[in-house]
Amino acid sequence: MNINDVASLVAVYADELIDVRRDIHAHPELGFQEFRTTGLVFDRLAKAGLEPHRLSNGTGLWCDIGGGQRTVALRADLDALPMIDSCDRPWASTHEGAAHACGHDVHTTGLLGAALALADRHERSPLPGRVRVIFQPAEEKMPGGALKVLGEGLLDGVDRAYGLHCDPHTDVGQIGSRVGPITAAADHVSVTLTGHGGHTSRPHLTEDVIFALAEVVTAVPGALSRRLDPRAGASMVWGRINAGVAMNAIPSAGEVAGTFRCLDSAVWAVAGSVITETIHSVVQPYGVRAEVNYQRGVPPTVNDAAAVAVAEAAIKAEFGDGALQLTPQSLGGEDFAWILEKVPGAMVRLGTRTPGGPTYDLHRPDFDVDERAVSIAATFLASTALRDLYSV
């Protein structure tokens, strides 16, 4: 039995996978609360004759298919986002304040389909190695569930790891790939400034928190462009600023918060100390006191060249040469990066937009997908795992 029959193996489960995806979408669960979703996947894998195992806290699970010395891991994320769902579908979220607005329901269902197809393939003709399917909790949290997966040793002995992420800017049937950084490091930065406030008619008698906050907002990103290697794609963007209640009163405290992102692991390693030092330098002339809270999030997701070659071969074999496209680097964060720091591997971008249809961006309440992407995800993951095992 060759490795070019994966689509037919997945097709057996196509309708079921759509039903599962809609079920998961209607019942979203936030990070480390994915008990129902974990149980749904666990029960279906067990029904297929596999032996799934829950992670120690009860959310997330893993399962091995086949055996042998070489092990390939396939990973999907289970959790939803803490936001409303306005997708206007019969399977819209029934859980207030939670929504699958990032496509993790597609990732999970795609990996379930891959596992079922691989199990059938192994029953007909034993795999030449082991495929470990990992359903990870809490990708959206910081620190994320990938560290839980690593902490429980699920990547020990794994030779390569593969994953995918929905891309609503790409048509269904297209899959994007690239060598090197595909997503960025993503850290949280908050700065609290305090000082002696007062009347706006006498700013010289105050420690002007408002003016100093404005300097942090404008001067720090500019200074970083001269402190950090510009080839790293470093980006410091503020998303929240709070200070003051009256237009004629300089407050005694204020806060600004945002994110730092970059595409280079070496720059990410030093960014926290450089940013903290820069903030203190910028506010020093105004006499205010600065408290900087820098929270490291995730490193860049860096695709290994050899793993990308395997993934791209699977894309071309299953969907044709025209299905493969070069995907741009994203400054979004993705905790699959922790897995690729442990073992070589690759993540690809799964097209989810109906050709000619609207673009539903990630993390938007109306996020929606063309459901043909579910079987495409399953086929890609299973085919990539098989090609990796047979390529050695």
Stockholm file with secondary structure:
# STOCKHOLM 1.0

chainA/1-392         MNINDVASLVAVYADELIDVRRDIHAHPELGFQEFRTTGLVFDRLAKAGLEPHRLSNGTGLWCDIGGGQRTVALRADLDALPMIDSCDRPWASTHEGAAHACGHDVHTTGLLGAALALADRHERSPLPGRVRVIFQPAEEKMPGGALKVLGEGLLDGVDRAYGLHCDPHTDVGQIGSRVGPITAAADHVSVTLTGHGGHTSRPHLTEDVIFALAEVVTAVPGALSRRLDPRAGASMVWGRINAGVAMNAIPSAGEVAGTFRCLDSAVWAVAGSVITETIHSVVQPYGVRAEVNYQRGVPPTVNDAAAVAVAEAAIKAEFGDGALQLTPQSLGGEDFAWILEKVPGAMVRLGTRTPGGPTYDLHRPDFDVDERAVSIAATFLASTALRDLYSV
#=GR chainA/1-392 SS CCSSCHHHHHHTTHHHHHHHHHHHHHSCCCTTCCHHHHHHHHHHHHHTTCCCEECTTSSCEEEEEECSSCEEEEEEECCCBSSCCCCCSTTCCCSTTCBCCSSHHHHHHHHHHHHHHHHHHHHHSCCSSEEEEEEESCTTSSSCTHHHHHHTTTTTTCCEEEEEEEEEEEETTCEEECSEEEECEEEEEEEEEECCCEETTCGGGSCCHHHHHHHHHHHHHHHHHHHSCGGGCCEEEEEEEEECSSTTEECSEEEEEEEEEESCHHHHHHHHHHHHHHHHHHHGGGTCEEEEEEEEEECCEEECHHHHHHHHHHHHHHHCGGGEEECCCCCSCCTHHHHHHHSCEEEEEEEEECTTSCCCCTTCTTCCCCTHHHHHHHHHHHHHHHHHHHHC
#=GC SS_cons         CCSSCHHHHHHTTHHHHHHHHHHHHHSCCCTTCCHHHHHHHHHHHHHTTCCCEECTTSSCEEEEEECSSCEEEEEEECCCBSSCCCCCSTTCCCSTTCBCCSSHHHHHHHHHHHHHHHHHHHHHSCCSSEEEEEEESCTTSSSCTHHHHHHTTTTTTCCEEEEEEEEEEEETTCEEECSEEEECEEEEEEEEEECCCEETTCGGGSCCHHHHHHHHHHHHHHHHHHHSCGGGCCEEEEEEEEECSSTTEECSEEEEEEEEEESCHHHHHHHHHHHHHHHHHHHGGGTCEEEEEEEEEECCEEECHHHHHHHHHHHHHHHCGGGEEECCCCCSCCTHHHHHHHSCEEEEEEEEECTTSCCCCTTCTTCCCCTHHHHHHHHHHHHHHHHHHHHC
//
